[in-house]
Structure formats: C-alpha cells, structure tokens
Amino acid sequence: MATTLNSDLLAGMIKEKRGDKGLREISTEIGGVSPATLSRIEKGKVPDVDTFIKLCKWLETPTDTFIIDHTNVELKSNQAHIVAHLRADKELPTATIQALLKMIDIAYASK
C-alpha cells in the first residue's frame, strides 16, 4: 500500500488559517517552526514529522486528513478534503461543523 502526504491540502489549510497574519506571528503561535519552514510548506514542500504534527495540532486537524492512500485515492481524498475544509472553517459554529462531519461520515460509509 503506497501512501503520500497531500502537501497541497496542508499548504492550503495553513494559508487559510493564517489569513492576513505574518509568518513570524504564526511561527510564534505554533512554536518550534520557523517562518522560513512555514514558507516552504506553504509552497508545497513536505515537512519533517515533528513539524507536521505541530502543524496538525495548530490546524486542529487529524494527521490522517493529509494522508493519501493510493489504493483508494478517490474516496479517501474527496472525503478528506471536505473534512479538512470544514475543520478549518472559522465562520460556522462548532456544533454545526460537528453535525456536518457526522453527515459526511454517514454519506461515505453508505457508498
């Protein structure tokens, strides 16, 4: 089973959560990740494991959201994208996001 990291999704979610904040501010917020490293990741470079885990904690997103299993790319990739974007959304109330996540799980489980 071949797996890879969806670095485009990771980069997009970091940019989305960062918004108008500078890389230095985000670096301080995350802790232990330099602005230069953040810049490289936002350009699609793959982070080391420790940095990846710190970023996932900061994004409040499970690490497996960014893992692509090439044996079933379409199903897992689509569901992972939807879930990742919902988890990154800061406009919807948490209860609404949780309800939508449950609906998505049900929809993909029934497929």
C-alpha angles and dihedrals in degrees: 000000000000119000132180138180117258094227092172091059091046091050092047094050092048091050091046095051093041092055110163095346118114124245092249092056092049091045089057092045093053096038124216096032117103124224088242091055091048090051092052092048091049086056091056103266116145114247125222116261097261092050091046091054092048090050092049090051091049090048089046088228129128115252092237089066087079098043117102115204104204092204090070105013101153099054098040095039095052094045092045091051093051093046093046093052092047092050090050093049112111097180100065121073115254092244091056092049091050091050092050091048090054091050091050091050090051093047094051093042091056093052 
